[in-house]
Amino acid sequence: MNLLFLTFVFPLIGFLLLSFSRGRFSENLSALIGVGSIGLSAIVAAYVIWQFNVAPPEGGHYSQVLWQWMSVGDFKPSFTLYLDGLAVTMLGVVVGVGFLIHVFASWYMRGEDGYSRFFSYTNLFIASMLFLILADNLLFVYFGWEGVGLCSYLLIGFYYSNRNNGNAALKAFIVTRIGDVFLAIGLFILFQQLGTLNIQELLVLAPQKFQAGDFWIVLATLMLLGGAVGKSAQLPLQTWLADAMAGPTPVSALIHAATMVTAGVYLIARTHGLFTLAPEVLHLVGIVGGVTLVLAGFAALVQTDIKRILAYSTMSQIGYMFLALGVGAWDGAIFHLMTHAFFKALLFLASGAVIVACHHEQNIFKMGGLWKKLPLAYASFIVGGAALSALPLLTAGFYSKDEILWEAFASGHSGLLYAGLAGAFMTSLYTFRLIFVTFHGEAKTEAHAGHGVTYWLPLSILIVLSTFIGALITPPLAGVLPQSVGHAGGEAKHSLEIASGAIALAGILLAALLYLGKRRFVTAVANSGIGRFLSAWWFAAWGFDWLYDKLFVKPYLLICRVLRKDPLDQTIGLIPQMAKAGHNALSRSETGQLRWYAASMAAGAVLVMGAIVLVAV
């Protein structure tokens, strides 16, 4: 396990080599460095994980001190890597799924301008995410946190010649920065109250200093939640995620499956001991997740862009993870994080295959009839869509999502349970709407299937992992996260499994009835008055962009216009202007005429005498 540091050293080396090449490397060499660096990191990670499972370290965790970061009085944070069951799980997801995405990207990005630049950014992305999950203190976490934010900006705006892509990147950067400010405030509070940012020390000291519900721990966890909702695109900072689809499709897979949006879930799980001391905030985490998953589900129902549908599905599935955290299902949240990484990476990469095959068309209603022309992409969507819909028994998504629903029921949060079941129905409906419209019906465009091992190998591996085989991978979370309240089960759990499975199948059946064939009923509903209203409202994701534009953007621009000429500076500038005006007036009195001077002296004498008289009175 002493090789742990190499997991991020290799991606950093790849980033530096590709960055300083200034695009002079050939595509083959750039792919060799970009993909090879993540491949080496994956090999080291696999060896470290194997060692961790075969010969567990004493105490269930391993620390590797690299160097001291800074020393300010008693504050001496270091670059120390901390490996436990939670970090092992995240390490496998980030590096394993990230490697498959890189392999696919070497095929997808062929012929694009900035080929080596793309891999330099993605290498830094993986390295930053590894900093975040392996850090033993929150300052180190924040370093990686900001790193993935920077990389998301660079990658979302990769096609920077298009102004809209630049705007999408800027939007993601600004919105997530709002969450980052909240997170920084939370770190300030924790350090001021507890004198450390070491995560394990915080988990020990917090129960000693605070009682459940104390003001400072509530405020600190509320700020941590603010950071988490920004990075994981949850209500109310969710508006950036759909626009992030402006980046290349492998970037979407990286952001949605292996990195970034899972960071908020990881942060809350890692600091679970703080949130248990603030039960109101922990409940708020669940409410945020439940509301977000339902709102995102409705938005996905009416989207026409293949990637935006998957983006809203990510928002919804992260909502399930927040819901799980809110009801204390810590292991369920991380389990779903892992399985979601498998099938969401599969769906995004498959969507990339469809987009390339259809000459970069992304509107699903301009596709159709692709199942014969793109058999591997079709199989990927069937398996990935079934896992996303939590099809019973056969898919990885069923086991993880059902665990969350059971924990919500067992903990007595019936409202969150109903939200989860409603989200499950909508997930099946919009997922198979996407599949039926894209791959069935009348063909509307020519399509050519991809070829090569870098095309079919990542998809094939992810297909396998998205089935029940992926669910057999058990995250080693025992002793790291608290035991969930409903871990046992019984007849009630089996009944809930049957109910959730039936709901998922009902969604698929309804999608088949509505979107296979002529779609007359759907068309009639969509053309009705209420249908047009709801479609427009949901298509605009409930109008949050419009609302935020009115509440924040327009007032900010108004303030900018007011301050454009700097009124404060102009006010202060009145003093020299008055002095200058007085100087000009007095200068005009110097005429050189004796009569004018005599009259001026007489007038001055009269004024002085008048003033004396007034004072005397």
KOLRO-802449 format. One record per residue (C-alpha): z, x, y; residue in one letter. Coordinates in steps of 0.1 Angstrom, whole numbers, m for minus. Example, Ala and Ser with C-alpha at 12.3 -4.5 7.8 and 13.67 -1.06 7.14 Angstrom:
BEGIN
78,123,m45,a
71,137,m11,s
***
This chain:
BEGIN
0,0,0,m
1,30,23,n
m37,26,27,l
m31,m7,46,l
m40,8,79,f
m75,15,67,l
m82,m23,66,t
m87,m22,103,f
m97,14,108,v
m130,9,90,f
m141,m21,112,p
m130,m1,143,l
m151,29,132,i
m181,5,127,g
m175,m10,161,f
m175,24,178,l
m206,37,160,l
m226,6,167,l
m214,4,203,s
m223,40,212,f
m256,38,194,s
m269,17,224,r
m293,m1,201,g
m311,30,189,r
m302,25,152,f
m326,7,130,s
m317,m27,116,e
m311,m13,81,n
m288,14,95,l
m270,m11,117,s
m265,m35,88,a
m253,m6,66,l
m226,3,92,i
m217,m32,102,g
m215,m47,67,v
m204,m15,50,g
m174,m11,73,s
m162,m46,64,i
m170,m40,27,g
m148,m8,27,l
m121,m28,44,s
m124,m55,17,a
m121,m29,m10,i
m89,m15,5,v
m76,m50,11,a
m83,m59,m26,a
m64,m28,m37,y
m35,m35,m14,v
m33,m71,m25,i
m34,m60,m62,w
m6,m35,m56,q
14,m61,m38,f
12,m85,m67,n
15,m60,m96,v
44,m40,m80,a
60,m61,m53,p
77,m41,m26,p
115,m42,m24,e
126,m72,m4,g
92,m88,m8,g
76,m70,22,h
62,m37,32,y
62,m20,66,s
40,8,78,q
48,24,111,v
18,39,127,l
30,51,161,w
53,40,189,q
34,19,214,w
56,22,245,m
92,29,255,s
108,10,284,v
146,13,283,g
157,m4,251,d
123,m20,246,f
104,3,222,k
77,m17,204,p
56,2,179,s
23,m3,161,f
39,m13,128,t
20,m32,101,l
41,m58,82,y
28,m71,48,l
44,m100,30,d
31,m130,11,g
18,m147,43,l
1,m116,56,a
m14,m110,21,v
m29,m145,21,t
m44,m141,56,m
m56,m106,48,l
m76,m119,18,g
m91,m147,38,v
m100,m127,69,v
m115,m97,51,v
m129,m115,20,g
m146,m144,37,v
m154,m122,67,g
m173,m98,44,f
m194,m126,29,l
m203,m138,64,i
m213,m103,74,h
m235,m100,43,v
m252,m133,51,f
m255,m123,88,a
m275,m92,78,s
m302,m116,66,w
m298,m143,92,y
m300,m120,123,m
m330,m100,111,r
m356,m97,139,g
m331,m108,166,e
m327,m87,198,d
m293,m70,198,g
m290,m67,160,y
m266,m37,162,s
m247,m52,192,r
m240,m83,170,f
m224,m63,143,f
m204,m42,168,s
m189,m74,181,y
m182,m89,147,t
m166,m56,135,n
m142,m57,165,l
m136,m94,158,f
m124,m86,123,i
m103,m57,135,a
m86,m78,162,s
m78,m105,137,m
m63,m80,114,l
m41,m67,142,f
m29,m102,148,l
m20,m110,112,i
m5,m76,102,l
16,m71,134,a
54,m70,129,d
61,m79,166,n
48,m105,189,l
35,m80,214,l
13,m65,188,f
3,m101,178,v
m6,m108,215,y
m28,m76,215,f
m48,m90,186,g
m47,m125,201,w
m64,m113,232,e
m89,m92,211,g
m102,m122,192,v
m105,m141,225,g
m126,m113,240,l
m148,m111,209,c
m153,m149,209,s
m166,m147,245,y
m190,m119,236,l
m203,m136,205,l
m205,m172,218,i
m226,m158,247,g
m246,m134,225,f
m279,m150,236,y
m269,m143,272,y
m304,m149,287,s
m298,m186,283,n
m275,m198,311,r
m260,m226,290,n
m248,m200,264,n
m231,m180,291,g
m214,m212,304,n
m202,m220,268,a
m188,m185,264,a
m171,m187,298,l
m156,m221,289,k
m142,m209,257,a
m127,m178,274,f
m111,m198,302,i
m97,m226,281,v
m82,m203,255,t
m68,m181,283,r
m48,m212,295,i
m32,m212,261,g
m27,m175,262,d
m7,m178,295,v
16,m203,278,f
20,m179,249,l
29,m150,272,a
55,m172,289,i
70,m179,255,g
72,m142,248,l
89,m136,281,f
115,m162,273,i
122,m149,238,l
126,m113,250,f
148,m123,279,q
170,m144,256,q
171,m123,224,l
162,m88,237,g
134,m82,211,t
99,m93,201,l
101,m81,165,n
93,m112,145,i
118,m106,117,q
146,m98,142,e
138,m130,161,l
141,m151,130,l
176,m136,123,v
189,m136,159,l
176,m171,170,a
199,m191,147,p
228,m170,158,q
222,m176,195,k
208,m211,197,f
219,m244,184,q
191,m268,173,a
176,m284,204,g
189,m259,229,d
169,m258,261,f
156,m222,259,w
145,m224,223,i
128,m257,229,v
110,m242,260,l
100,m210,241,a
85,m229,211,t
68,m253,234,l
51,m223,251,m
42,m209,216,l
27,m243,208,l
7,m241,240,g
m8,m208,229,g
m15,m222,194,a
m34,m253,206,v
m56,m232,228,g
m67,m208,201,k
m69,m234,173,s
m87,m260,195,a
m62,m288,193,q
m54,m315,218,l
m54,m310,248,p
m72,m276,248,l
m99,m286,222,q
m129,m289,245,t
m142,m254,240,w
m149,m255,203,l
m180,m277,201,a
m197,m257,229,d
m189,m225,210,a
m219,m235,187,m
m241,m218,213,a
m235,m185,194,g
m254,m174,163,p
m245,m194,132,t
m226,m165,114,p
m204,m164,145,v
m196,m200,141,s
m187,m193,105,a
m164,m164,116,l
m147,m184,143,i
m142,m215,122,h
m135,m201,88,a
m122,m165,88,a
m108,m159,123,t
m96,m172,156,m
m91,m210,150,v
m67,m202,122,t
m46,m180,145,a
m26,m208,160,g
m17,m221,125,v
m7,m186,115,y
14,m181,146,l
35,m213,140,i
39,m205,103,a
50,m169,111,r
76,m181,137,t
87,m211,116,h
123,m201,120,g
121,m207,157,l
104,m241,154,f
130,m254,129,t
155,m249,158,l
134,m272,180,a
128,m302,158,p
113,m322,187,e
87,m295,193,v
80,m293,155,l
74,m330,154,h
51,m327,184,l
31,m301,164,v
25,m328,138,g
16,m354,164,i
m9,m331,180,v
m25,m324,146,g
m26,m361,137,g
m41,m373,169,v
m66,m344,170,t
m79,m350,135,l
m86,m386,142,v
m102,m381,176,l
m124,m353,162,a
m134,m375,132,g
m147,m402,155,f
m166,m376,176,a
m182,m361,145,a
m195,m396,134,l
m221,m398,162,v
m232,m361,167,q
m268,m352,160,t
m265,m314,160,d
m258,m300,125,i
m235,m273,139,k
m216,m296,162,r
m208,m320,134,i
m193,m291,115,l
m175,m279,146,a
m157,m313,150,y
m149,m312,113,s
m132,m279,119,t
m112,m293,147,m
m102,m322,124,s
m92,m299,95,q
m71,m276,117,i
m55,m309,128,g
m45,m314,91,y
m29,m279,92,m
m9,m287,123,f
1,m320,107,l
14,m301,77,a
33,m277,99,l
48,m306,118,g
62,m322,87,v
76,m289,73,g
48,m284,47,a
45,m247,55,w
29,m237,22,d
6,m267,23,g
m7,m257,57,a
m15,m221,46,i
m30,m234,13,f
m53,m257,32,h
m61,m228,56,l
m73,m207,27,m
m94,m234,10,t
m108,m245,43,h
m120,m210,49,a
m140,m212,17,f
m158,m244,21,f
m162,m242,59,k
m178,m207,57,a
m201,m222,30,l
m211,m251,51,l
m218,m230,82,f
m238,m204,64,l
m257,m232,46,a
m264,m248,80,s
m277,m214,92,g
m301,m214,62,a
m313,m249,71,v
m317,m240,108,i
m338,m209,99,v
m358,m228,74,a
m366,m255,99,c
m377,m230,126,h
m343,m232,145,h
m343,m270,147,e
m307,m283,148,q
m311,m320,152,n
m304,m336,118,i
m326,m366,126,f
m356,m343,129,k
m351,m329,94,m
m350,m351,63,g
m362,m346,27,g
m351,m310,24,l
m333,m312,m9,w
m363,m301,m29,k
m374,m274,m5,k
m340,m258,0,l
m322,m262,m33,p
m295,m236,m27,l
m287,m249,8,a
m286,m284,m6,y
m262,m273,m34,a
m241,m256,m8,s
m238,m287,13,f
m230,m309,m17,i
m202,m286,m30,v
m190,m277,5,g
m192,m313,17,g
m174,m326,m14,a
m146,m300,m7,a
m144,m310,29,l
m142,m347,19,s
m115,m337,m7,a
m134,m352,m37,l
m108,m356,m64,p
m102,m330,m91,l
m134,m310,m87,l
m130,m295,m52,t
m106,m270,m36,a
m102,m293,m6,g
m87,m321,m27,f
m57,m300,m39,y
m48,m286,m5,s
m54,m318,16,k
m36,m339,m10,d
m6,m315,m8,e
m4,m322,30,i
m6,m359,26,l
21,m359,0,w
44,m338,22,e
38,m362,51,a
48,m391,28,f
78,m373,13,a
92,m363,47,s
91,m399,59,g
64,m394,86,h
44,m426,77,s
25,m425,110,g
12,m390,103,l
4,m401,67,l
m18,m430,79,y
m35,m407,104,a
m43,m383,75,g
m57,m410,53,l
m78,m424,82,a
m91,m389,88,g
m99,m385,51,a
m121,m416,52,f
m139,m405,84,m
m144,m370,70,t
m162,m384,39,s
m183,m407,61,l
m195,m381,87,y
m199,m353,61,t
m222,m373,38,f
m239,m389,68,r
m249,m353,76,l
m260,m346,40,i
m280,m378,35,f
m298,m376,68,v
m306,m339,65,t
m316,m336,29,f
m328,m371,19,h
m352,m396,33,g
m386,m389,48,e
m394,m352,55,a
m400,m347,93,k
m405,m309,94,t
m418,m280,74,e
m392,m258,58,a
m392,m225,39,h
m363,m214,17,a
m347,m180,23,g
m349,m152,m1,h
m330,m120,m10,g
m296,m111,m23,v
m280,m111,11,t
m291,m148,14,y
m281,m162,m20,w
m251,m141,m30,l
m226,m151,m3,p
m236,m188,m7,l
m232,m186,m45,s
m197,m170,m43,i
m185,m195,m17,l
m198,m224,m38,i
m176,m212,m67,v
m146,m207,m44,l
m151,m242,m29,s
m146,m258,m63,t
m113,m263,m81,f
m116,m226,m90,i
m107,m217,m54,g
m77,m239,m56,a
m64,m218,m85,l
m57,m190,m60,i
m21,m195,m52,t
m9,m179,m19,p
23,m158,m26,p
45,m176,m1,l
77,m179,m21,a
105,m164,m1,g
84,m161,30,v
82,m197,41,l
108,m224,35,p
105,m247,6,q
87,m280,15,s
107,m312,12,v
82,m329,m12,g
74,m300,m34,h
83,m318,m66,a
63,m350,m69,g
62,m376,m96,g
47,m410,m100,e
46,m416,m63,a
26,m384,m58,k
0,m394,m84,h
m3,m428,m68,s
m10,m412,m34,l
m35,m388,m51,e
m54,m418,m65,i
m53,m436,m31,a
m65,m406,m12,s
m92,m400,m38,g
m103,m436,m36,a
m105,m434,2,i
m127,m403,0,a
m150,m419,m25,l
m151,m451,m3,a
m163,m430,26,g
m190,m414,6,i
m202,m448,m7,l
m202,m463,28,l
m223,m433,40,a
m248,m439,12,a
m251,m476,21,l
m255,m468,58,l
m277,m437,58,y
m298,m438,26,l
m329,m460,31,g
m341,m476,63,k
m307,m475,81,r
m315,m509,97,r
m278,m519,99,f
m267,m486,116,v
m296,m489,140,t
m288,m524,149,a
m251,m516,155,v
m260,m485,175,a
m284,m505,198,n
m258,m532,205,s
m238,m531,237,g
m205,m520,221,i
m224,m496,198,g
m240,m479,228,r
m207,m476,246,f
m188,m462,216,l
m216,m439,207,s
m218,m424,242,a
m180,m422,244,w
m176,m405,210,w
m207,m383,215,f
m190,m370,247,a
m158,m363,225,a
m139,m391,243,w
m148,m378,277,g
m123,m350,279,f
m148,m327,296,d
m154,m354,323,w
m117,m360,327,l
m109,m323,331,y
m138,m319,355,d
m123,m345,377,k
m87,m333,374,l
m92,m296,375,f
m127,m283,381,v
m136,m304,412,k
m103,m299,430,p
m106,m261,422,y
m141,m260,437,l
m129,m280,467,l
m101,m254,473,i
m127,m226,470,c
m149,m243,496,r
m119,m246,519,v
m108,m210,514,l
m144,m197,516,r
m139,m187,553,k
m102,m179,547,d
m84,m203,572,p
m53,m181,572,l
m72,m151,583,d
m89,m172,610,q
m55,m185,622,t
m42,m149,626,i
m75,m140,642,g
m66,m164,671,l
m41,m138,685,i
m67,m110,692,p
m92,m137,704,q
m66,m150,730,m
m59,m114,741,a
m96,m108,744,k
m101,m140,764,a
m72,m130,788,g
m87,m96,792,h
m121,m111,801,n
m104,m135,826,a
m85,m107,843,l
m115,m84,844,s
m134,m111,863,r
m107,m110,890,s
m115,m74,898,e
m142,m82,924,t
m135,m54,949,g
m134,m79,978,q
m103,m76,1001,l
m102,m113,1010,r
m101,m122,973,w
m72,m98,967,y
m52,m111,997,a
m57,m147,986,a
m46,m138,951,s
m15,m121,964,m
m7,m151,986,a
m12,m176,957,a
10,m154,935,g
37,m153,962,a
36,m191,965,v
39,m195,927,l
69,m171,925,v
87,m189,953,m
80,m223,937,g
94,m210,904,a
126,m198,922,i
130,m231,939,v
127,m250,905,l
152,m227,889,v
177,m231,917,a
174,m268,916,v
***
